[in-house]
């Protein structure tokens, strides 16, 4: 299958991003044609310092390789290096409706409290649809918070196909069933976020062991003292159990049994060791890759391969929509 997904270059990636989506990227390399980009065009829906954006884009590209993406098996590139993303987004914008976009939960969350918001923030789900449809993607591994955007992408593709024929492949989303939604360590009712004010609310892939341990030991729990999975009544401990399970590959019931009768201190301490042990190799590989010629070559080659695929799609799209006369149009 052809697989596509992308991550915004908005600072250091945290374990919610990794466990909810990025770890799937690596698994899907086996037996599939994978295309993964850093969606830097999505990042400018809010103002960004240009130099910082370029640095963040390279950071995420290096993390892609550090977690195990192989440029020989997967296409890795920056979104803005392929013009087809913006070109297809405009075409799809003419096929989508403002009512659909106004219902997007993430737009409501990000624009809350503001009298007005950038138009790009409102329309970026269409750019996300263009990202996916540009490569005839069949499977899209993303975090569970992106389900609504995948549904919109499918709706637009089906709408166009019903009107103009088989223009687009209609993709399927791939979401982790367990542990996909990692919550904030200081507020288990909220999703883990890079933008949260409290740096101890999250664990980033490049954090050192001291920061990881401090974040986990200060994580919000409850007064019961029992290590038991109960998301409704014990959201903090349940979130930590999900993290432990994801990093250790042990099922939650087995972890519950292991810490039966033990206090939260022992459980948190060992979880910190498990998480730090899992992330240490990623940080080591990242340090080797970040400023290497290997990274620059991977991005350059990836963009060339992506442009070749997207060019074929855009030729089909233009033909279907009646666009373009300079390339042989009748």
GILINKA-V347706 format. One record per residue. N is the residue number from 1. RES is the residue in three letters. SS is DSSP state (alpha for helix, beta for strand, coil for the rest). PHI is phi in whole degrees, 0 to 359 (NA if undefined). D_LAST is the distance of its C-alpha to the last C-alpha in Angstrom with 2 decimals. Layout:
BEGIN
((N	RES	SS	PHI	D_LAST) (N	RES	SS	PHI	D_LAST))
END
This chain:
BEGIN
((1	UNK	coil	NA	34.48) (2	UNK	beta	269	32.26) (3	UNK	beta	246	34.31) (4	UNK	beta	224	33.41) (5	UNK	beta	197	35.69) (6	UNK	beta	205	36.66) (7	UNK	beta	227	39.64) (8	UNK	coil	286	40.04) (9	UNK	coil	273	41.91) (10	UNK	coil	247	44.55) (11	UNK	coil	93	47.70) (12	UNK	coil	299	49.67) (13	UNK	coil	291	48.49) (14	UNK	beta	259	51.23) (15	UNK	alpha	292	52.36) (16	UNK	alpha	295	50.68) (17	UNK	alpha	298	47.26) (18	UNK	alpha	294	48.46) (19	UNK	alpha	286	50.06) (20	UNK	alpha	277	47.49) (21	UNK	alpha	217	44.33) (22	UNK	alpha	298	44.64) (23	UNK	alpha	294	47.07) (24	UNK	alpha	295	44.59) (25	UNK	alpha	305	42.06) (26	UNK	alpha	293	44.47) (27	UNK	alpha	300	45.33) (28	UNK	alpha	285	41.71) (29	UNK	coil	298	41.18) (30	UNK	coil	284	43.00) (31	UNK	coil	84	40.63) (32	UNK	coil	229	37.49) (33	UNK	beta	264	34.53) (34	UNK	beta	251	35.34) (35	UNK	beta	232	33.43) (36	UNK	beta	232	35.66) (37	UNK	beta	236	34.95) (38	UNK	beta	261	37.02) (39	UNK	coil	273	35.33) (40	UNK	alpha	290	36.26) (41	UNK	alpha	291	33.65) (42	UNK	alpha	294	35.49) (43	UNK	alpha	295	38.71) (44	UNK	coil	271	37.89) (45	UNK	coil	295	37.89) (46	UNK	coil	235	41.42) (47	UNK	coil	302	42.45) (48	UNK	coil	227	43.06) (49	UNK	coil	290	44.70) (50	UNK	alpha	304	42.03) (51	UNK	alpha	295	44.46) (52	UNK	alpha	293	45.75) (53	UNK	alpha	297	42.31) (54	UNK	alpha	296	41.49) (55	UNK	alpha	295	44.92) (56	UNK	alpha	296	44.53) (57	UNK	alpha	297	41.17) (58	UNK	alpha	292	42.88) (59	UNK	alpha	301	45.81) (60	UNK	alpha	292	43.73) (61	UNK	alpha	300	41.92) (62	UNK	alpha	295	45.38) (63	UNK	alpha	293	46.60) (64	UNK	alpha	308	43.72) (65	UNK	alpha	290	45.02) (66	UNK	alpha	292	48.63) (67	UNK	coil	279	48.40) (68	UNK	coil	124	47.10) (69	UNK	coil	290	43.32) (70	UNK	coil	251	42.60) (71	UNK	coil	300	39.62) (72	UNK	coil	283	39.63) (73	UNK	coil	252	38.98) (74	UNK	beta	238	37.19) (75	UNK	beta	272	34.45) (76	UNK	beta	237	36.13) (77	UNK	beta	198	34.46) (78	UNK	beta	267	34.30) (79	UNK	alpha	308	31.62) (80	UNK	alpha	289	30.87) (81	UNK	alpha	278	30.06) (82	UNK	coil	236	26.80) (83	UNK	coil	301	24.32) (84	UNK	alpha	301	22.45) (85	UNK	alpha	298	25.43) (86	UNK	alpha	290	25.02) (87	UNK	alpha	296	21.23) (88	UNK	alpha	290	21.48) (89	UNK	alpha	301	24.59) (90	UNK	alpha	296	22.87) (91	UNK	alpha	299	20.29) (92	UNK	alpha	290	23.32) (93	UNK	alpha	299	25.35) (94	UNK	coil	279	23.16) (95	UNK	coil	244	24.03) (96	UNK	coil	251	27.76) (97	UNK	coil	236	30.59) (98	UNK	alpha	299	33.41) (99	UNK	alpha	298	35.95) (100	UNK	alpha	297	35.00) (101	UNK	alpha	291	35.32) (102	UNK	alpha	291	38.58) (103	UNK	coil	272	40.15) (104	UNK	coil	293	39.68) (105	UNK	alpha	300	43.23) (106	UNK	alpha	294	42.68) (107	UNK	alpha	295	41.28) (108	UNK	alpha	299	44.35) (109	UNK	alpha	293	46.63) (110	UNK	alpha	284	45.16) (111	UNK	alpha	260	44.96) (112	UNK	coil	300	48.37) (113	UNK	coil	87	50.74) (114	UNK	coil	246	48.12) (115	UNK	coil	294	47.32) (116	UNK	coil	219	43.75) (117	UNK	coil	219	41.64) (118	UNK	coil	302	38.66) (119	UNK	alpha	301	35.32) (120	UNK	alpha	296	34.41) (121	UNK	alpha	293	37.42) (122	UNK	alpha	287	36.16) (123	UNK	alpha	261	32.59) (124	UNK	alpha	296	33.36) (125	UNK	alpha	299	33.27) (126	UNK	alpha	287	29.51) (127	UNK	alpha	298	29.32) (128	UNK	alpha	296	31.49) (129	UNK	alpha	297	29.12) (130	UNK	alpha	296	26.25) (131	UNK	alpha	307	28.61) (132	UNK	alpha	285	29.13) (133	UNK	alpha	287	25.72) (134	UNK	coil	299	24.06) (135	UNK	coil	247	25.94) (136	UNK	coil	50	25.76) (137	UNK	coil	292	29.45) (138	UNK	coil	260	31.69) (139	UNK	beta	225	34.95) (140	UNK	beta	232	35.85) (141	UNK	beta	280	39.49) (142	UNK	coil	216	40.67) (143	UNK	coil	292	43.85) (144	UNK	alpha	297	44.83) (145	UNK	alpha	286	44.27) (146	UNK	alpha	261	40.49) (147	UNK	alpha	303	40.36) (148	UNK	alpha	297	39.14) (149	UNK	alpha	289	36.19) (150	UNK	alpha	295	35.23) (151	UNK	alpha	298	35.43) (152	UNK	alpha	296	33.09) (153	UNK	alpha	302	30.55) (154	UNK	alpha	297	30.80) (155	UNK	alpha	300	30.54) (156	UNK	alpha	294	27.30) (157	UNK	alpha	299	25.75) (158	UNK	alpha	295	26.96) (159	UNK	alpha	299	25.76) (160	UNK	alpha	294	22.14) (161	UNK	alpha	297	22.36) (162	UNK	alpha	294	23.88) (163	UNK	alpha	269	21.05) (164	UNK	alpha	240	17.94) (165	UNK	coil	102	19.38) (166	UNK	coil	279	20.77) (167	UNK	coil	275	19.29) (168	UNK	coil	239	22.66) (169	UNK	coil	283	25.89) (170	UNK	coil	271	28.72) (171	UNK	coil	277	31.47) (172	UNK	beta	245	35.22) (173	UNK	beta	277	37.71) (174	UNK	beta	236	40.73) (175	UNK	coil	237	43.85) (176	UNK	coil	294	47.33) (177	UNK	coil	280	49.83) (178	UNK	coil	232	52.88) (179	UNK	coil	71	53.51) (180	UNK	coil	287	49.91) (181	UNK	coil	256	50.97) (182	UNK	coil	274	53.41) (183	UNK	beta	264	55.21) (184	UNK	coil	298	56.79) (185	UNK	coil	286	60.16) (186	UNK	coil	262	61.86) (187	UNK	coil	212	60.25) (188	UNK	coil	294	59.35) (189	UNK	coil	274	57.82) (190	UNK	coil	245	54.96) (191	UNK	beta	292	52.32) (192	UNK	coil	301	52.97) (193	UNK	coil	221	51.10) (194	UNK	coil	290	50.57) (195	UNK	coil	267	51.04) (196	UNK	coil	298	54.42) (197	UNK	coil	296	57.20) (198	UNK	coil	277	59.65) (199	UNK	alpha	295	58.74) (200	UNK	alpha	277	61.07) (201	UNK	alpha	280	58.88) (202	UNK	coil	218	56.54) (203	UNK	coil	238	56.68) (204	UNK	beta	265	54.06) (205	UNK	coil	296	53.19) (206	UNK	coil	256	54.75) (207	UNK	coil	295	57.94) (208	UNK	coil	277	61.23) (209	UNK	alpha	298	63.79) (210	UNK	alpha	297	65.95) (211	UNK	alpha	292	63.16) (212	UNK	alpha	299	62.16) (213	UNK	alpha	296	65.79) (214	UNK	alpha	297	66.40) (215	UNK	alpha	297	63.35) (216	UNK	alpha	287	64.40) (217	UNK	alpha	295	68.10) (218	UNK	coil	264	67.39) (219	UNK	coil	298	64.90) (220	UNK	coil	293	65.73) (221	UNK	coil	232	67.52) (222	UNK	coil	202	70.25) (223	UNK	coil	265	74.03) (224	UNK	coil	288	74.40) (225	UNK	coil	86	74.51) (226	UNK	coil	251	73.03) (227	UNK	coil	280	70.00) (228	UNK	coil	216	68.31) (229	UNK	coil	278	64.71) (230	UNK	beta	204	64.48) (231	UNK	coil	304	61.37) (232	UNK	coil	285	62.67) (233	UNK	coil	260	66.17) (234	UNK	beta	226	65.82) (235	UNK	alpha	296	62.30) (236	UNK	alpha	294	63.37) (237	UNK	alpha	295	64.98) (238	UNK	alpha	297	62.24) (239	UNK	alpha	296	59.65) (240	UNK	alpha	295	61.81) (241	UNK	alpha	295	62.18) (242	UNK	alpha	299	58.40) (243	UNK	alpha	295	58.17) (244	UNK	alpha	301	61.06) (245	UNK	alpha	298	59.56) (246	UNK	alpha	295	56.13) (247	UNK	alpha	278	57.66) (248	UNK	alpha	266	60.44) (249	UNK	coil	65	58.58) (250	UNK	coil	267	61.69) (251	UNK	coil	293	61.35) (252	UNK	alpha	305	62.61) (253	UNK	alpha	302	65.59) (254	UNK	alpha	292	66.80) (255	UNK	alpha	291	66.71) (256	UNK	alpha	302	68.56) (257	UNK	alpha	295	71.22) (258	UNK	alpha	299	71.53) (259	UNK	coil	253	72.37) (260	UNK	coil	297	74.43) (261	UNK	coil	85	77.43) (262	UNK	coil	270	76.14) (263	UNK	coil	275	75.42) (264	UNK	alpha	293	72.19) (265	UNK	alpha	299	73.31) (266	UNK	alpha	295	73.35) (267	UNK	alpha	297	70.05) (268	UNK	alpha	296	68.28) (269	UNK	alpha	298	69.83) (270	UNK	alpha	288	68.63) (271	UNK	alpha	300	65.16) (272	UNK	alpha	301	64.96) (273	UNK	alpha	293	65.88) (274	UNK	alpha	297	63.33) (275	UNK	alpha	295	60.49) (276	UNK	alpha	297	61.53) (277	UNK	alpha	295	61.81) (278	UNK	alpha	286	58.32) (279	UNK	alpha	270	56.73) (280	UNK	alpha	303	58.72) (281	UNK	alpha	296	56.65) (282	UNK	alpha	296	53.40) (283	UNK	alpha	297	54.93) (284	UNK	alpha	296	56.21) (285	UNK	alpha	294	52.86) (286	UNK	alpha	302	51.13) (287	UNK	alpha	300	53.62) (288	UNK	alpha	288	52.85) (289	UNK	alpha	269	49.05) (290	UNK	coil	309	48.41) (291	UNK	coil	249	48.70) (292	UNK	coil	266	47.91) (293	UNK	alpha	294	45.39) (294	UNK	alpha	300	44.52) (295	UNK	alpha	294	43.06) (296	UNK	alpha	300	40.92) (297	UNK	alpha	293	39.61) (298	UNK	alpha	297	38.85) (299	UNK	alpha	290	36.80) (300	UNK	alpha	295	34.90) (301	UNK	alpha	293	34.08) (302	UNK	alpha	298	33.32) (303	UNK	alpha	295	30.75) (304	UNK	alpha	297	28.99) (305	UNK	alpha	294	28.92) (306	UNK	alpha	294	27.78) (307	UNK	alpha	297	24.86) (308	UNK	alpha	296	23.70) (309	UNK	alpha	291	23.86) (310	UNK	alpha	294	22.41) (311	UNK	alpha	298	19.41) (312	UNK	alpha	293	18.47) (313	UNK	alpha	295	19.06) (314	UNK	alpha	294	17.01) (315	UNK	alpha	298	13.91) (316	UNK	alpha	294	14.55) (317	UNK	alpha	296	15.39) (318	UNK	alpha	297	12.34) (319	UNK	alpha	298	10.13) (320	UNK	alpha	292	12.83) (321	UNK	alpha	271	13.18) (322	UNK	coil	80	9.67) (323	UNK	coil	260	10.53) (324	UNK	coil	88	9.34) (325	UNK	coil	241	6.88) (326	UNK	coil	279	9.43) (327	UNK	coil	243	9.34) (328	UNK	coil	101	6.40) (329	UNK	coil	294	3.79) (330	UNK	coil	270	0.00))
END
